[in-house]
Amino acid sequence: MIKKIVTLGLGKVGTLVGVLLSEKYEVTGVDLKKPHYDFEMPFKVLEGDVTDASFMTKLIADHDAVVSALPYFLNKEIAKIAHEKGVHYFDLTEDVITTNYIRDLAKTATAAMAPQCGLAPGVIGIIGAHLANDFTKLRDIELRVGALPKYPNGTLAYSFTWSPEGVVNEYINDAEAIHNGKRKMVTSLDSIEYINIEGKEFEAFTTSGGLGTMCETYEGKLDTLNYKSIRYPGHGKLMKFLIHELILKDDKKALTEILKNAKPPVEEDVVYVYAVVEGWKGEKLARNEFYKAYSPRSIKGEKWRAISWTTAASIAAVIEMVDQGTLPSKGFIKQEEIPFDKFLETTFGSFYR
């Protein structure tokens, strides 16, 4: 049973994770400096350095679960400590190397280890697998997610409402996909397609990490599996210019700072979630689709961006499912193995209805 949870990283998402979980659990939030929000947080907050192994070992050992809302490059050490102490581990990483490291740890884990519990990877994989379960034989799964400013401006038409480090990472690293029945790596920012959502024009292109472990799960079972990020038209071309023509891929820190300075977060955002699965139901060729546009919402009297609550509600729902025994309490948890109907029945997963 989970009673005490420590949440690491108190940005908007990490703070909301703490707010949600504090409804059911004793929560302690940790950041290098106590964040100054306009509301009183309903959980204990500690100032601390998450890279201090001694501090983190003592803290994590005193809790039943640890939630990392930290940048991806800080997660390996946190996961290692959680594994050593037999504490449940959850994170939001999109980084494939980090996830593979955690997966290796999970082989000898005495508690649950569930990375990639956010939006993409995360909810989009849960939804994709849910749609796929209807089919006798699969042909393709195509997953699309966009976290965008509701009122874009400038040619980049973007705002960094979540980790800039994470965005840069998924734009630079190669992405995994299944194409013509074969599992392979493909270049991010490629395979641009143009789509229309409720009369608005968008583009979508390949980015790294959005599929989580789905390529392994569905290898040999279909012809096509891919994930693309939705953006306003022209965004991908500009990012390719910055990353490849100006060779800023070799200086992630500089690129991150440039983008953070140019495109700070907006309060009015929108999250688009779209999934399509095709295949055969018996002898009949069929298609299942899921589409939702999520807007900011009020939680505990405070307004939260769409990207914040969709991400925070997802990881909180997975924690709730582990606590309830709906998901395994030991070993590695794949997002596509999480039943969407049970996810929606949780206190926090119900936000997605």
C-alpha positions as CSV (number, residue, x, y, z in Angstrom):
1,M,0.0,0.0,0.0
2,I,1.2,3.5,-0.9
3,K,1.0,6.1,1.9
4,K,3.9,8.4,1.6
5,I,5.1,9.9,-1.8
6,V,8.0,12.2,-2.6
7,T,7.6,14.4,-5.7
8,L,10.8,15.7,-7.2
9,G,10.8,18.9,-9.3
10,L,8.2,21.6,-8.5
11,G,7.6,23.2,-11.8
12,K,4.0,23.5,-13.0
13,V,3.6,19.8,-13.7
14,G,5.5,18.6,-10.6
15,T,3.5,20.9,-8.4
16,L,0.2,19.8,-9.8
17,V,1.2,16.2,-9.4
18,G,1.8,17.0,-5.7
19,V,-1.6,18.8,-5.5
20,L,-3.5,15.9,-6.9
21,L,-1.7,13.2,-5.0
22,S,-2.2,15.1,-1.7
23,E,-5.9,14.3,-1.9
24,K,-5.1,10.6,-1.2
25,Y,-1.5,10.5,0.1
26,E,1.0,12.2,2.4
27,V,3.1,14.1,-0.1
28,T,6.5,15.8,0.2
29,G,7.7,18.0,-2.7
30,V,11.4,18.7,-3.3
31,D,13.1,21.4,-5.4
32,L,16.4,23.3,-5.2
33,K,14.4,26.4,-4.2
34,K,10.9,26.6,-2.9
35,P,8.7,27.8,-5.7
36,H,6.7,31.0,-5.2
37,Y,3.2,30.4,-6.3
38,D,0.2,32.5,-5.6
39,F,-1.4,29.8,-3.6
40,E,-0.6,27.7,-0.5
41,M,0.5,24.2,-1.5
42,P,-1.4,21.4,0.2
43,F,1.7,19.4,0.9
44,K,5.1,19.7,2.6
45,V,7.9,21.3,0.5
46,L,11.6,20.8,1.1
47,E,14.5,22.7,-0.4
48,G,17.1,20.2,-1.5
49,D,19.6,19.2,-4.2
50,V,18.3,16.2,-6.1
51,T,21.8,15.5,-7.4
52,D,23.0,15.0,-3.7
53,A,23.0,11.1,-3.5
54,S,23.2,11.0,0.3
55,F,20.3,13.4,0.7
56,M,18.2,11.6,-1.9
57,T,18.9,8.1,-0.5
58,K,17.7,9.1,3.0
59,L,14.6,10.9,1.6
60,I,13.5,8.2,-0.8
61,A,14.0,5.4,1.7
62,D,11.5,7.2,4.0
63,H,8.7,7.0,1.4
64,D,6.7,4.3,-0.4
65,A,6.9,5.9,-3.9
66,V,9.0,8.5,-5.7
67,V,7.7,10.6,-8.6
68,S,10.2,12.4,-10.8
69,A,9.0,15.5,-12.7
70,L,12.7,16.4,-13.3
71,P,14.4,16.8,-16.7
72,Y,15.2,13.5,-18.2
73,F,18.9,13.6,-17.6
74,L,18.4,13.5,-13.8
75,N,16.2,10.4,-13.7
76,K,18.8,7.6,-13.8
77,E,20.2,8.3,-10.4
78,I,16.8,8.7,-8.8
79,A,15.6,5.4,-10.4
80,K,18.7,3.7,-9.1
81,I,18.1,4.8,-5.5
82,A,14.4,3.8,-5.7
83,H,15.5,0.4,-7.0
84,E,18.0,-0.1,-4.2
85,K,15.5,0.9,-1.5
86,G,12.5,-1.1,-2.9
87,V,10.5,2.1,-3.5
88,H,7.9,2.5,-6.3
89,Y,9.3,4.7,-9.1
90,F,7.3,6.9,-11.6
91,D,8.5,9.5,-14.1
92,L,7.6,11.5,-17.2
93,T,10.6,11.0,-19.3
94,E,10.5,10.8,-23.1
95,D,14.2,9.8,-23.3
96,V,14.7,6.3,-24.7
97,I,18.1,5.7,-23.1
98,T,16.8,6.6,-19.7
99,T,13.9,4.3,-20.1
100,N,16.1,1.4,-21.2
101,Y,18.2,1.9,-18.1
102,I,15.2,1.9,-15.8
103,R,13.9,-1.2,-17.6
104,D,17.2,-3.1,-16.8
105,L,16.8,-2.1,-13.2
106,A,13.3,-3.4,-13.1
107,K,14.4,-6.9,-13.9
108,T,15.4,-7.2,-10.2
109,A,13.1,-4.7,-8.7
110,T,11.0,-5.4,-5.6
111,A,8.6,-2.5,-6.4
112,A,7.0,-1.1,-9.5
113,M,9.1,0.9,-12.0
114,A,7.0,3.0,-14.4
115,P,8.7,5.6,-16.5
116,Q,7.0,7.5,-19.4
117,C,3.8,8.1,-17.5
118,G,3.0,11.5,-19.1
119,L,1.1,12.5,-22.2
120,A,3.4,11.2,-25.0
121,P,4.8,8.7,-24.1
122,G,2.0,7.8,-21.7
123,V,-1.7,8.4,-22.3
124,I,-1.3,8.2,-26.1
125,G,0.1,4.7,-25.8
126,I,-2.7,3.7,-23.4
127,I,-5.3,5.0,-25.9
128,G,-3.6,3.4,-29.0
129,A,-3.5,0.0,-27.3
130,H,-7.1,0.4,-26.3
131,L,-8.2,1.0,-29.9
132,A,-6.0,-1.9,-31.1
133,N,-7.6,-4.4,-28.8
134,D,-10.7,-4.4,-30.9
135,F,-9.0,-6.0,-33.9
136,T,-8.5,-9.6,-35.0
137,K,-5.5,-8.5,-37.1
138,L,-3.8,-5.1,-37.1
139,R,-2.6,-3.1,-40.1
140,D,-1.4,0.2,-38.6
141,I,-1.4,2.4,-35.5
142,E,-0.8,6.1,-36.0
143,L,-0.5,8.3,-32.9
144,R,-0.5,12.1,-32.9
145,V,-0.2,14.6,-30.0
146,G,0.3,18.4,-29.9
147,A,0.7,20.7,-26.9
148,L,0.3,24.1,-28.5
149,P,-0.4,27.8,-27.7
150,K,-4.1,28.4,-28.4
151,Y,-3.2,31.8,-30.0
152,P,0.1,31.3,-31.8
153,N,2.3,34.2,-32.9
154,G,5.5,34.5,-34.9
155,T,6.8,32.1,-37.5
156,L,7.8,29.4,-34.9
157,A,4.2,29.4,-33.7
158,Y,5.1,27.7,-30.4
159,S,5.5,28.1,-26.7
160,F,7.4,26.0,-24.2
161,T,4.7,25.1,-21.8
162,W,6.7,22.0,-20.7
163,S,10.4,21.1,-20.4
164,P,12.4,22.8,-23.1
165,E,15.1,20.3,-22.5
166,G,12.6,17.5,-23.3
167,V,11.4,19.2,-26.5
168,V,15.0,19.7,-27.8
169,N,15.8,16.1,-26.9
170,E,12.9,14.7,-28.8
171,Y,13.6,16.9,-31.9
172,I,17.3,15.8,-32.0
173,N,17.2,12.1,-31.2
174,D,16.1,9.5,-33.7
175,A,12.7,8.0,-33.3
176,E,11.6,4.3,-33.3
177,A,8.9,3.2,-35.7
178,I,7.6,0.1,-37.5
179,H,7.5,0.6,-41.3
180,N,6.7,-2.1,-43.9
181,G,6.5,-4.5,-41.0
182,K,10.0,-3.8,-39.9
183,R,11.1,-2.1,-36.6
184,K,13.6,0.7,-37.4
185,M,15.0,4.1,-36.4
186,V,13.8,7.1,-38.3
187,T,15.0,10.7,-38.2
188,S,13.1,13.2,-36.1
189,L,11.6,16.3,-37.7
190,D,11.1,14.2,-40.9
191,S,8.0,12.7,-42.6
192,I,6.0,15.9,-42.4
193,E,2.3,15.5,-43.0
194,Y,-0.5,18.2,-43.1
195,I,-3.7,17.6,-41.2
196,N,-6.9,19.5,-40.6
197,I,-8.4,19.5,-37.1
198,E,-11.9,21.1,-36.9
199,G,-11.1,23.5,-39.8
200,K,-7.6,24.4,-38.6
201,E,-4.4,23.5,-40.5
202,F,-1.6,21.8,-38.7
203,E,1.5,19.8,-39.5
204,A,2.8,16.7,-37.8
205,F,6.3,15.2,-38.0
206,T,8.3,12.4,-36.3
207,T,9.8,13.0,-32.9
208,S,11.6,10.7,-30.5
209,G,10.2,8.8,-27.5
210,G,6.5,9.2,-28.1
211,L,5.9,5.5,-28.6
212,G,7.6,4.4,-25.4
213,T,7.9,0.6,-25.7
214,M,5.2,0.1,-28.3
215,C,7.5,-0.9,-31.1
216,E,8.7,-3.9,-29.1
217,T,5.2,-4.8,-28.1
218,Y,3.7,-4.7,-31.6
219,E,6.7,-5.9,-33.6
220,G,5.6,-8.6,-36.1
221,K,1.9,-7.8,-35.5
222,L,1.4,-4.9,-38.0
223,D,2.7,-3.1,-41.0
224,T,2.9,0.5,-39.6
225,L,3.3,2.0,-36.2
226,N,4.5,5.6,-35.8
227,Y,4.2,8.7,-33.6
228,K,4.3,12.3,-34.6
229,S,4.1,15.7,-32.8
230,I,1.4,18.1,-34.0
231,R,2.5,21.7,-34.6
232,Y,1.4,24.8,-36.5
233,P,2.6,24.8,-40.2
234,G,6.2,25.8,-40.7
235,H,7.4,24.9,-37.2
236,G,9.3,21.8,-38.3
237,K,11.2,23.5,-41.1
238,L,12.4,26.3,-38.7
239,M,13.5,23.7,-36.1
240,K,15.5,21.8,-38.7
241,F,17.2,25.0,-39.7
242,L,18.2,25.7,-36.1
243,I,19.2,22.1,-35.2
244,H,20.9,21.0,-38.4
245,E,21.8,23.9,-40.6
246,L,23.1,26.0,-37.7
247,I,24.4,22.8,-36.1
248,L,22.9,23.6,-32.7
249,K,22.3,19.9,-32.2
250,D,25.9,19.9,-31.0
251,D,25.1,22.4,-28.3
252,K,21.8,21.4,-26.6
253,K,22.3,23.8,-23.8
254,A,22.7,26.8,-26.0
255,L,19.7,25.8,-28.2
256,T,17.6,25.3,-25.1
257,E,18.4,28.7,-23.7
258,I,17.7,30.4,-27.1
259,L,14.2,28.7,-27.3
260,K,13.3,29.4,-23.6
261,N,14.2,33.0,-24.1
262,A,12.3,33.4,-27.4
263,K,9.1,31.4,-26.5
264,P,8.2,31.5,-22.8
265,P,5.1,29.7,-21.6
266,V,1.6,31.0,-22.4
267,E,-1.4,30.5,-20.1
268,E,-3.9,29.7,-22.8
269,D,-2.8,26.4,-24.4
270,V,-4.5,23.4,-26.0
271,V,-3.5,19.7,-26.1
272,Y,-4.6,17.7,-29.1
273,V,-4.7,13.9,-28.8
274,Y,-5.4,11.9,-31.9
275,A,-5.1,8.1,-32.5
276,V,-6.1,6.0,-35.4
277,V,-5.9,2.2,-35.7
278,E,-6.7,0.2,-38.8
279,G,-7.0,-3.6,-39.3
280,W,-9.5,-6.4,-39.6
281,K,-12.3,-7.3,-37.3
282,G,-12.9,-10.8,-38.4
283,E,-13.1,-10.6,-42.2
284,K,-14.0,-6.9,-42.3
285,L,-11.4,-4.1,-42.7
286,A,-12.1,-1.4,-40.1
287,R,-10.8,1.8,-38.5
288,N,-11.0,3.0,-34.9
289,E,-10.3,6.7,-34.0
290,F,-9.9,8.7,-30.9
291,Y,-9.8,12.5,-30.9
292,K,-9.9,15.1,-28.1
293,A,-8.8,18.7,-27.6
294,Y,-8.1,19.5,-24.0
295,S,-8.1,23.1,-22.6
296,P,-6.9,24.6,-19.3
297,R,-9.0,23.6,-16.3
298,S,-9.6,24.7,-12.8
299,I,-8.3,22.4,-10.0
300,K,-8.5,23.3,-6.4
301,G,-9.5,26.8,-7.3
302,E,-6.5,27.3,-9.5
303,K,-6.3,27.5,-13.3
304,W,-3.8,25.0,-14.8
305,R,-2.6,24.8,-18.4
306,A,-3.8,21.9,-20.5
307,I,-0.3,20.4,-20.8
308,S,0.1,20.6,-17.0
309,W,-3.1,18.8,-16.0
310,T,-3.0,16.2,-18.8
311,T,0.5,15.2,-17.8
312,A,-0.1,15.4,-14.0
313,A,-3.4,13.5,-14.1
314,S,-1.8,10.7,-16.2
315,I,1.0,9.9,-13.8
316,A,-1.3,10.4,-10.7
317,A,-3.7,7.9,-12.3
318,V,-1.0,5.3,-12.8
319,I,0.2,5.7,-9.2
320,E,-3.4,5.2,-8.1
321,M,-3.7,2.0,-10.2
322,V,-0.5,0.5,-8.7
323,D,-1.8,1.4,-5.2
324,Q,-5.2,-0.3,-5.9
325,G,-3.6,-3.4,-7.3
326,T,-5.0,-2.8,-10.8
327,L,-1.4,-2.6,-12.1
328,P,1.5,-4.8,-10.9
329,S,3.3,-3.7,-7.7
330,K,6.6,-5.1,-8.9
331,G,8.7,-4.8,-12.1
332,F,8.5,-2.7,-15.2
333,I,5.1,-1.3,-16.3
334,K,4.6,-0.6,-20.0
335,Q,2.1,2.2,-20.8
336,E,0.4,0.1,-23.5
337,E,-0.4,-2.6,-20.9
338,I,-2.5,-0.2,-18.9
339,P,-6.2,-0.7,-19.5
340,F,-7.8,2.6,-20.6
341,D,-11.2,1.8,-19.1
342,K,-9.6,1.2,-15.7
343,F,-7.5,4.3,-16.2
344,L,-10.6,6.4,-16.7
345,E,-12.2,5.0,-13.5
346,T,-9.5,6.4,-11.3
347,T,-9.9,9.7,-9.5
348,F,-7.3,11.5,-11.7
349,G,-7.7,9.5,-15.0
350,S,-11.4,10.6,-15.0
351,F,-10.1,14.1,-16.0
352,Y,-9.7,12.6,-19.5
353,R,-13.3,11.7,-19.9
